[in-house]
Amino acid sequence: MADVLSQKEIDALLSALNNGELQASDVTKENSKVKAYDFRRAMRYSKEQLRSIMRIHENFTSLLTSYLSTQLRTFVKVEIDLVDQVNYQEFIASLPSRTILNVFNVHPMDGKMVMEMNPQVAYALLDRLLGGQGENSSYNGSLTEIETVLIRKIFAQMAQSYQEVWKNIVNMQVRSGAIESNPQFLQLSAPNDTVIIIALRTTIGETSGMITLCLPHLIVEPILPNLSSHQLLSAMSQTTGLQNEKLMKNLDTVKIPVIAELGRATLQVSDLINLQVGDVIGIETGRLQVKVGHLTRFLGNPGQQKGRYAVQIDEVIQTEGEES
C-alpha cells in the first residue's frame, strides 16, 4: 500500500503544479496501471491451476472417445473446447431452456457437480444405441422410459471414467445421480460463486455439439494443493506407467492365428475344376513359412514332438523398422 502524503507534501505538490514545475500528466500516468476488478465475478483460480485441470480433462476426453466409439460403433471425437471460470449464474444462463443435465455426487467432498449434454449430442447418441444412423431428432423436452435407462447407463460410465482420471491425484468417488431437463431447477451453488466449466466439443458421425462440465468451488477447493505442475506431472507419469502396464498385460492374452504353410502350387482354373479324389498336386517345398495373421514372421522345418506335428523355428523375419 502506498504511503499517505502529509499536508506539507500535498502543499508542495500543488505549488509545483501551479508554477509549471510539474505537469498533471506526470501525476496521472500511474493511473494506467490500475485495472478494473469486479468483486461480483471474483477469479479464484490461477492460470496454472486452470491449465492443470485442462490436462486432467484431456485424459478424460481420451477415455470418453474410446468408450463412446466402442458403444456406438461409429466415428466419435471428443476434444476440449474451453476451460474457464465464471460465476454460477452465468453458467446457468448460458444453457438452453431444455437440455439433458446429470448431477454427479462427489465424495469425500460431499458436493455435487453437473454435466450438461446438448440435445443434439444426446439424441444422436440415443438414436445410434437404438439402431439408427446417429441422427438427432427434434427434442420435445422429455425422455421416454427407454431413453432414460439408456442415458443413465451412459452417464454412469462417464462417472467411472471421470473418477479414473483423478485417481492418482485425489481419491475421488463419483456417482451418477438425478437427471434434469430444466437448468433453473439446479441449485448447486450460490449465484455469485465461482465455478469451473469445461466445454467438450463432441462429434458423433455427422452430428456435433457440446458436453459441458461444471465444477463448483466446494469440489475444487480441497484439491487445489494437488494441482501444481510438479505434482500433476508426477501423477500423470504414474498414470501413464499403470496404463502401459495394463495394456501390455491385456496384449499378452490376445489370441492371434498362427499358420505354418507347407508349400504352394499354381493351377489353372480348368485343372482345379476337374480335380478328382486321388489326384495329386505337386507343391513347391522348402522351409516352412510361419505366418502371424497375414504376415510371414518365421521360417522353419517340419517335424514331430511328442507324437504331434510341429515346426522348428530356424529364422526370424525382421520387418522394416524393427531391431535385429
C-alpha positions as CSV (number, residue, x, y, z in Angstrom):
1,M,0.0,0.0,0.0
2,A,1.4,3.5,-1.0
3,D,2.4,5.9,1.8
4,V,-0.1,8.6,2.7
5,L,1.0,12.2,1.8
6,S,1.4,14.6,4.7
7,Q,-0.2,18.1,4.4
8,K,3.2,19.6,3.8
9,E,3.8,17.3,0.8
10,I,0.4,18.0,-0.6
11,D,1.0,21.7,-0.5
12,A,4.4,21.3,-2.2
13,L,2.8,19.2,-4.9
14,L,0.0,21.8,-5.5
15,S,2.6,24.6,-5.6
16,A,4.7,22.7,-8.2
17,L,1.6,22.3,-10.4
18,N,0.7,26.0,-10.2
19,N,4.3,27.1,-11.0
20,G,4.5,24.7,-14.0
21,E,7.4,22.7,-12.5
22,L,5.2,19.6,-12.6
23,Q,2.8,18.5,-15.3
24,A,-0.6,17.0,-14.4
25,S,0.2,14.1,-16.8
26,D,3.2,13.2,-14.6
27,V,0.8,12.7,-11.7
28,T,-1.9,10.8,-13.6
29,K,0.3,8.5,-15.7
30,E,0.4,5.9,-12.9
31,N,-3.4,5.5,-13.4
32,S,-2.6,3.5,-16.5
33,K,-1.5,0.6,-14.2
34,V,-4.9,0.5,-12.5
35,K,-7.2,-2.4,-13.7
36,A,-10.9,-2.7,-13.1
37,Y,-11.9,-5.6,-10.9
38,D,-15.4,-6.9,-10.5
39,F,-15.8,-8.3,-7.0
40,R,-19.0,-9.9,-8.0
41,R,-17.0,-12.0,-10.5
42,A,-14.0,-12.9,-8.4
43,M,-11.4,-15.1,-10.1
44,R,-10.4,-17.8,-7.6
45,Y,-8.1,-19.9,-9.8
46,S,-4.7,-19.1,-11.3
47,K,-3.9,-19.8,-14.9
48,E,-1.6,-22.6,-13.8
49,Q,-4.4,-24.3,-12.0
50,L,-6.7,-24.0,-15.0
51,R,-4.0,-25.5,-17.2
52,S,-3.7,-28.4,-14.8
53,I,-7.4,-29.0,-14.9
54,M,-7.3,-28.9,-18.7
55,R,-4.6,-31.6,-18.8
56,I,-6.6,-33.8,-16.5
57,H,-9.7,-33.4,-18.7
58,E,-7.6,-34.2,-21.8
59,N,-7.2,-37.7,-20.4
60,F,-11.0,-37.7,-19.7
61,T,-11.7,-36.9,-23.4
62,S,-9.5,-39.8,-24.5
63,L,-11.4,-42.3,-22.2
64,L,-14.7,-40.9,-23.3
65,T,-13.8,-41.1,-27.0
66,S,-12.7,-44.7,-26.6
67,Y,-15.9,-45.7,-24.7
68,L,-18.4,-44.0,-27.0
69,S,-16.7,-45.3,-30.1
70,T,-17.0,-48.9,-28.8
71,Q,-20.6,-48.5,-27.7
72,L,-21.9,-46.6,-30.8
73,R,-19.6,-48.4,-33.4
74,T,-19.2,-45.2,-35.3
75,F,-16.9,-42.2,-35.6
76,V,-16.7,-40.3,-32.3
77,K,-14.4,-37.5,-31.4
78,V,-14.3,-35.6,-28.0
79,E,-12.0,-32.7,-27.5
80,I,-11.7,-29.8,-25.1
81,D,-13.1,-26.6,-26.5
82,L,-12.9,-24.3,-23.4
83,V,-11.7,-24.3,-19.8
84,D,-12.8,-21.2,-17.9
85,Q,-14.0,-19.8,-14.6
86,V,-17.3,-18.0,-14.4
87,N,-19.9,-17.4,-11.7
88,Y,-22.7,-20.0,-11.3
89,Q,-25.4,-17.6,-12.6
90,E,-23.6,-17.1,-15.9
91,F,-23.2,-20.8,-16.4
92,I,-26.9,-21.4,-15.8
93,A,-27.8,-18.5,-18.2
94,S,-25.6,-20.0,-20.9
95,L,-27.6,-23.3,-21.0
96,P,-30.6,-23.9,-23.3
97,S,-34.0,-23.8,-21.6
98,R,-34.4,-27.5,-22.4
99,T,-31.4,-29.8,-22.3
100,I,-30.1,-33.0,-20.7
101,L,-28.5,-32.5,-17.3
102,N,-27.0,-35.1,-15.0
103,V,-26.0,-34.4,-11.4
104,F,-23.0,-36.3,-10.1
105,N,-22.4,-36.9,-6.3
106,V,-18.8,-36.4,-5.4
107,H,-17.2,-37.9,-2.3
108,P,-15.4,-37.2,0.1
109,M,-16.1,-33.6,-0.8
110,D,-19.8,-34.2,-0.2
111,G,-20.6,-31.9,-3.1
112,K,-22.3,-32.1,-6.5
113,M,-21.1,-31.4,-10.0
114,V,-23.2,-31.3,-13.2
115,M,-22.7,-32.5,-16.7
116,E,-24.8,-30.9,-19.4
117,M,-25.3,-32.8,-22.7
118,N,-26.6,-30.8,-25.6
119,P,-29.8,-32.4,-27.0
120,Q,-28.1,-32.6,-30.4
121,V,-25.4,-34.9,-28.9
122,A,-27.8,-36.8,-26.6
123,Y,-30.3,-37.7,-29.3
124,A,-27.6,-38.6,-31.8
125,L,-26.2,-40.9,-29.2
126,L,-29.6,-42.4,-28.3
127,D,-30.5,-42.9,-32.0
128,R,-27.3,-44.8,-32.5
129,L,-27.9,-47.0,-29.4
130,L,-31.4,-47.8,-30.7
131,G,-30.2,-49.0,-34.1
132,G,-30.4,-45.8,-36.0
133,Q,-27.7,-43.9,-38.0
134,G,-26.9,-41.4,-35.3
135,E,-29.2,-38.7,-36.4
136,N,-30.6,-36.2,-33.9
137,S,-34.3,-35.7,-33.9
138,S,-36.2,-32.7,-32.6
139,Y,-36.1,-32.6,-28.8
140,N,-39.5,-32.2,-27.1
141,G,-38.2,-31.6,-23.6
142,S,-38.6,-35.1,-22.1
143,L,-37.1,-38.5,-22.4
144,T,-39.1,-41.8,-22.7
145,E,-38.5,-44.5,-20.2
146,I,-36.3,-46.5,-22.6
147,E,-34.2,-43.4,-23.4
148,T,-33.9,-42.5,-19.7
149,V,-32.5,-46.0,-19.0
150,L,-30.0,-45.8,-21.8
151,I,-28.8,-42.3,-21.0
152,R,-28.4,-43.3,-17.3
153,K,-26.1,-46.1,-18.3
154,I,-24.0,-43.7,-20.4
155,F,-23.8,-41.1,-17.6
156,A,-22.8,-43.9,-15.1
157,Q,-19.9,-45.0,-17.3
158,M,-18.9,-41.3,-17.7
159,A,-18.8,-41.0,-13.9
160,Q,-16.5,-44.1,-13.7
161,S,-14.2,-42.6,-16.4
162,Y,-14.1,-39.3,-14.6
163,Q,-13.2,-40.9,-11.4
164,E,-10.4,-42.8,-13.2
165,V,-8.6,-39.7,-14.5
166,W,-8.4,-38.2,-10.9
167,K,-7.3,-41.5,-9.3
168,N,-3.6,-40.6,-8.9
169,I,-4.3,-37.0,-7.9
170,V,-7.1,-37.3,-5.3
171,N,-9.2,-40.3,-4.1
172,M,-12.5,-39.1,-5.6
173,Q,-15.7,-41.2,-5.8
174,V,-18.1,-40.0,-8.5
175,R,-21.7,-41.4,-8.7
176,S,-24.3,-40.6,-11.3
177,G,-27.4,-39.0,-9.8
178,A,-30.6,-37.3,-10.9
179,I,-31.3,-36.3,-14.5
180,E,-32.9,-32.9,-15.1
181,S,-34.0,-31.0,-18.2
182,N,-34.5,-27.5,-16.9
183,P,-31.4,-25.7,-15.7
184,Q,-33.4,-23.4,-13.4
185,F,-34.1,-26.4,-11.1
186,L,-30.3,-26.9,-10.4
187,Q,-29.2,-25.3,-7.1
188,L,-25.6,-26.5,-6.8
189,S,-24.1,-23.2,-5.8
190,A,-24.8,-19.6,-4.9
191,P,-25.4,-17.4,-8.0
192,N,-22.2,-15.4,-7.5
193,D,-20.0,-18.3,-6.6
194,T,-17.1,-19.1,-9.0
195,V,-17.3,-22.4,-10.8
196,I,-15.0,-24.0,-13.4
197,I,-16.6,-25.0,-16.7
198,I,-15.1,-27.5,-19.1
199,A,-16.7,-27.5,-22.6
200,L,-16.1,-30.6,-24.6
201,R,-16.9,-30.5,-28.3
202,T,-18.3,-33.8,-29.2
203,T,-18.8,-35.3,-32.7
204,I,-20.9,-38.4,-33.3
205,G,-20.9,-39.3,-37.0
206,E,-22.1,-36.2,-38.8
207,T,-23.6,-34.6,-35.6
208,S,-21.6,-32.1,-33.5
209,G,-22.5,-30.5,-30.2
210,M,-21.2,-29.7,-26.7
211,I,-20.9,-31.6,-23.4
212,T,-20.2,-29.2,-20.6
213,L,-18.9,-30.0,-17.1
214,C,-19.5,-27.6,-14.2
215,L,-17.2,-27.9,-11.1
216,P,-18.4,-25.8,-8.1
217,H,-15.8,-24.4,-5.8
218,L,-16.8,-26.8,-3.0
219,I,-15.4,-29.6,-5.0
220,V,-12.3,-27.9,-6.5
221,E,-11.1,-26.1,-3.3
222,P,-9.9,-29.3,-1.4
223,I,-7.8,-30.5,-4.4
224,L,-6.1,-27.1,-5.3
225,P,-2.9,-28.1,-3.5
226,N,-2.6,-31.1,-5.8
227,L,-2.8,-29.1,-9.0
228,S,0.7,-27.7,-9.0
229,S,2.7,-28.5,-12.1
230,H,5.2,-30.7,-10.3
231,Q,2.6,-32.9,-8.5
232,L,0.4,-33.1,-11.6
233,L,3.3,-34.3,-13.9
234,S,4.3,-36.9,-11.3
235,A,0.7,-38.2,-11.0
236,M,0.3,-38.2,-14.8
237,S,3.6,-40.1,-15.2
238,Q,2.4,-42.7,-12.7
239,T,-0.9,-43.0,-14.5
240,T,0.8,-43.5,-17.9
241,G,3.0,-46.2,-16.4
242,L,0.0,-48.0,-14.9
243,Q,-1.9,-47.7,-18.2
244,N,1.1,-49.1,-20.2
245,E,1.4,-52.0,-17.7
246,K,-2.3,-52.8,-18.0
247,L,-2.1,-52.5,-21.8
248,M,0.8,-54.9,-22.0
249,K,-0.9,-57.4,-19.7
250,N,-4.0,-57.3,-21.9
251,L,-2.0,-57.8,-25.0
252,D,-0.3,-60.9,-23.6
253,T,-3.7,-62.6,-23.5
254,V,-4.8,-61.7,-27.1
255,K,-5.2,-64.7,-29.3
256,I,-3.9,-64.4,-32.9
257,P,-3.9,-67.0,-35.7
258,V,-0.5,-68.7,-36.5
259,I,-0.3,-70.7,-39.7
260,A,2.6,-72.9,-40.9
261,E,2.5,-73.0,-44.7
262,L,3.9,-76.3,-46.1
263,G,4.2,-75.1,-49.7
264,R,2.4,-73.6,-52.6
265,A,1.1,-74.7,-56.0
266,T,-0.3,-72.9,-59.1
267,L,-3.2,-74.5,-61.0
268,Q,-5.2,-73.4,-64.0
269,V,-8.9,-73.0,-63.3
270,S,-9.8,-75.9,-65.7
271,D,-7.5,-78.2,-63.8
272,L,-8.9,-77.1,-60.5
273,I,-12.5,-77.8,-61.7
274,N,-11.5,-81.3,-62.9
275,L,-9.8,-82.4,-59.7
276,Q,-10.9,-85.9,-58.5
277,V,-10.4,-87.9,-55.4
278,G,-6.9,-89.5,-55.5
279,D,-5.4,-86.7,-57.7
280,V,-2.0,-85.4,-56.5
281,I,-1.0,-81.8,-56.6
282,G,2.7,-81.0,-56.7
283,I,3.8,-78.2,-54.4
284,E,7.0,-76.1,-54.2
285,T,8.6,-77.3,-51.0
286,G,11.2,-75.7,-48.9
287,R,11.4,-74.2,-45.4
288,L,8.0,-73.7,-43.9
289,Q,6.7,-70.1,-43.7
290,V,5.1,-69.4,-40.3
291,K,2.6,-66.6,-40.7
292,V,1.2,-64.5,-37.8
293,G,-2.0,-63.2,-39.2
294,H,-1.2,-62.4,-42.8
295,L,2.5,-61.7,-42.3
296,T,5.3,-64.2,-42.6
297,R,7.4,-63.7,-39.4
298,F,9.4,-67.0,-39.1
299,L,11.0,-69.7,-41.3
300,G,11.3,-73.3,-40.0
301,N,11.3,-77.0,-40.8
302,P,8.6,-79.6,-40.2
303,G,8.9,-82.3,-37.6
304,Q,7.3,-84.1,-34.7
305,Q,7.2,-83.6,-31.0
306,K,5.5,-86.0,-28.6
307,G,3.6,-87.6,-31.4
308,R,2.3,-84.3,-32.8
309,Y,3.2,-82.4,-35.9
310,A,5.5,-79.5,-35.1
311,V,7.6,-76.7,-36.7
312,Q,11.1,-75.9,-35.6
313,I,11.8,-72.2,-35.9
314,D,15.1,-71.6,-37.7
315,E,14.9,-67.9,-38.6
316,V,13.0,-64.8,-37.5
317,I,11.9,-62.5,-40.3
318,Q,12.7,-58.8,-39.4
319,T,10.3,-56.2,-40.9
320,E,11.4,-52.7,-41.8
321,G,11.9,-50.6,-38.7
322,E,12.4,-53.5,-36.3
323,E,15.7,-54.0,-34.4
324,S,17.6,-57.2,-35.2
